[in-house]
Amino acid sequence: MHNFDLHHGELRRLDLNLLVAFDALMVERHVSRAASRLNLGQPAMSHVLSRLRETLGDPLFIRCGTRMEPTARALELAPRIREWLHLTRSLLLDETPFDPAQENSTFTLATPDGLEALIYPSLIATLRQQAPGILLRSYLLEVDQQLAALDRDEVDLLISATPLALRDWHSQRPLMDSRFVALYSRQQLTLPPHPTLADLASFDQIASSYRGNAAGVVDQLFADQHLTRRVVALSASLLVIGNILQQAPLLSIQPEIYLPLFETQSGIGHVVLDKSLNIRINLVWHRRNDNQPLHRFLRMQVLQRLECLFGPLLQ
């Protein structure tokens, strides 16, 4: 906590440009040359000097022939005003180049575990090379928790596969659209070559859930066609589902972008659902971080990983 308080009302009445003019007069010791340095006419500069004298309660500069000699009060103020001007310039004008290699901070990404499994290996490998001081932390969040976590600064970046009720202070970048696939074991089940949602509703299913409930985008797809799927198992880990399918006569409906996670597992087949059934994947963050250098850097890294996996992204 600060042990002093600024009197903002008093400061607001001050024209801080007067301090710039004071410094120019200290450098030039001449009204016309100081005016030229500030791109002012001499009458305007004389008016500024008059205001300076009134504000600071001192003559400040005494004319001696063609020179303006500073008073004791001006000499006392000069180094403090010069220091303030340097500080102000560094705050407002001097932008230190961002160097990810010099960063030491934590960045939190909330993403479905399937996308985490796909992008994390190469993302972390890149960060170890380019920004070894960054600790990347992953969260699994249900949809109703995502924006609240973002607003509370508990999460820096969301990858969301569900439409969110964004507010004015949220930024969003569309990434891709994904169809759905029904995953199953060829040794456990036989599916029609082009199953409808009604066909799939007749099979027992395993769903992904982080909090132990099955409600989500897939359930809404069935509900839109007045159908209810029969979920008999829930798994908090998408990566476990393939192993379960190999041992039980179940199917699992997942976004098509997750296929690379299952294609290496023996006997796992899939069928693509109706092309009209798809979801939009978005990148979401708080607008306070639009231009924050570290945030921009990591957003770009995530986008590059996704482009390597899925090709050109949406604009």
Backbone hydrogen bonds, N-H to C=O, Kabsch-Sander energy under -0.5 kcal/mol:
donor,donor_aa,acceptor,acceptor_aa,energy
8,H,6,L,-1.4
11,L,7,H,-2.3
12,R,8,H,-2.4
13,R,9,G,-0.8
13,R,10,E,-0.7
14,L,11,L,-1.5
16,L,14,L,-0.9
18,L,15,D,-2.1
19,L,16,L,-1.0
20,V,16,L,-0.7
21,A,17,N,-2.0
22,F,18,L,-2.4
23,D,19,L,-2.1
24,A,20,V,-2.1
25,L,21,A,-2.2
26,M,22,F,-2.2
27,V,23,D,-2.0
28,E,24,A,-2.6
29,R,25,L,-2.8
34,A,30,H,-2.3
35,A,31,V,-2.4
36,S,32,S,-2.3
37,R,33,R,-2.2
38,L,34,A,-1.4
39,N,36,S,-1.2
40,L,35,A,-3.2
45,M,41,G,-2.1
46,S,42,Q,-2.5
47,H,43,P,-2.0
48,V,44,A,-2.1
49,L,45,M,-2.4
50,S,46,S,-2.0
51,R,47,H,-2.1
52,L,48,V,-2.6
53,R,49,L,-2.4
54,E,50,S,-2.0
55,T,51,R,-2.8
56,L,52,L,-2.8
57,G,53,R,-1.2
58,D,53,R,-1.1
61,F,59,P,-2.9
62,I,69,E,-3.3
64,C,67,R,-3.4
67,R,64,C,-1.8
68,M,29,R,-2.3
69,E,62,I,-3.2
69,E,67,R,-0.6
71,T,60,L,-2.7
75,L,71,T,-2.4
76,E,72,A,-2.0
77,L,73,R,-2.1
78,A,74,A,-2.3
81,I,77,L,-2.7
82,R,78,A,-2.6
83,E,79,P,-2.2
84,W,80,R,-2.1
85,L,81,I,-2.4
86,H,82,R,-2.3
87,L,83,E,-2.4
88,T,84,W,-2.7
89,R,85,L,-2.4
90,S,86,H,-2.3
91,L,87,L,-2.1
92,L,88,T,-2.3
93,L,89,R,-3.1
94,D,89,R,-1.6
95,E,93,L,-0.9
96,T,94,D,-0.7
102,Q,99,D,-2.1
103,E,100,P,-1.3
105,S,133,G,-0.8
107,F,135,L,-2.8
109,L,107,F,-0.5
109,L,137,R,-3.0
110,A,157,L,-2.9
111,T,109,L,-0.6
111,T,139,Y,-1.4
116,E,112,P,-2.2
117,A,113,D,-2.3
118,L,114,G,-1.3
119,I,115,L,-2.8
120,Y,116,E,-2.4
123,L,119,I,-2.3
124,I,120,Y,-3.1
125,A,121,P,-1.8
126,T,122,S,-2.2
127,L,123,L,-2.3
128,R,124,I,-2.3
129,Q,125,A,-1.1
130,Q,126,T,-2.8
131,A,127,L,-2.5
134,I,131,A,-1.9
135,L,105,S,-2.8
135,L,133,G,-0.5
136,L,134,I,-0.7
137,R,107,F,-3.0
137,R,135,L,-0.6
139,Y,109,L,-2.2
141,L,139,Y,-0.6
145,Q,142,E,-2.0
146,Q,142,E,-0.8
146,Q,143,V,-1.0
147,L,143,V,-0.5
149,A,145,Q,-2.2
150,L,146,Q,-2.0
151,D,147,L,-2.8
152,R,148,A,-2.0
153,D,150,L,-1.3
154,E,149,A,-2.4
155,V,149,A,-1.2
156,D,108,T,-1.9
157,L,108,T,-1.5
158,L,284,V,-3.0
159,I,110,A,-2.7
160,S,158,L,-0.5
160,S,282,N,-2.4
166,L,164,L,-2.0
170,H,167,R,-2.0
171,S,285,W,-3.2
173,R,283,L,-2.9
175,L,281,I,-2.9
176,M,281,I,-1.3
178,S,279,I,-2.6
180,F,277,L,-0.7
181,V,254,Q,-2.9
182,A,271,V,-2.7
183,L,181,V,-0.6
183,L,252,S,-3.2
184,Y,269,G,-2.0
185,S,250,L,-0.5
186,R,267,G,-2.7
188,Q,185,S,-0.9
189,L,185,S,-2.6
200,L,196,T,-2.2
201,A,197,L,-2.1
202,S,198,A,-0.5
202,S,199,D,-1.3
203,F,200,L,-1.7
205,Q,230,R,-2.5
206,I,251,L,-2.1
207,A,233,A,-2.3
209,S,235,S,-2.4
220,Q,216,G,-1.6
221,L,217,V,-1.6
222,F,218,V,-1.6
223,A,219,D,-2.6
224,D,220,Q,-2.5
225,Q,221,L,-0.5
225,Q,222,F,-1.3
226,H,223,A,-2.2
227,L,222,F,-2.5
230,R,203,F,-0.6
231,V,229,R,-0.9
232,V,205,Q,-2.7
232,V,230,R,-0.6
233,A,205,Q,-1.1
235,S,207,A,-2.4
238,L,236,A,-0.5
240,V,237,S,-0.8
241,I,237,S,-0.7
241,I,238,L,-0.8
242,G,238,L,-0.6
244,I,240,V,-1.9
245,L,241,I,-2.7
246,Q,242,G,-1.5
247,Q,243,N,-0.6
247,Q,244,I,-1.3
248,A,244,I,-1.2
250,L,248,A,-2.4
251,L,204,D,-1.5
252,S,183,L,-2.1
254,Q,181,V,-2.4
254,Q,252,S,-0.6
256,E,179,R,-3.5
258,Y,255,P,-2.0
259,L,256,E,-2.1
261,L,258,Y,-1.9
262,F,258,Y,-0.6
262,F,259,L,-1.8
263,E,259,L,-2.0
265,Q,262,F,-1.8
268,I,265,Q,-1.5
269,G,184,Y,-3.1
269,G,267,G,-0.6
271,V,182,A,-1.4
273,L,180,F,-2.7
277,L,274,D,-2.3
278,N,276,S,-0.9
279,I,178,S,-2.3
281,I,176,M,-3.4
282,N,160,S,-2.7
282,N,280,R,-0.5
283,L,173,R,-2.7
284,V,158,L,-2.5
284,V,282,N,-0.5
285,W,171,S,-2.2
287,R,169,W,-3.2
289,N,286,H,-2.2
290,D,287,R,-1.8
292,Q,289,N,-0.7
296,R,292,Q,-2.8
297,F,293,P,-2.5
298,L,294,L,-2.4
299,R,295,H,-2.5
300,M,296,R,-2.2
301,Q,297,F,-1.9
302,V,298,L,-2.3
303,L,299,R,-2.4
304,Q,300,M,-2.4
305,R,301,Q,-2.1
306,L,302,V,-2.2
307,E,303,L,-2.4
308,C,304,Q,-2.0
309,L,305,R,-1.5
310,F,306,L,-3.0
311,G,307,E,-2.1
314,L,175,L,-2.6
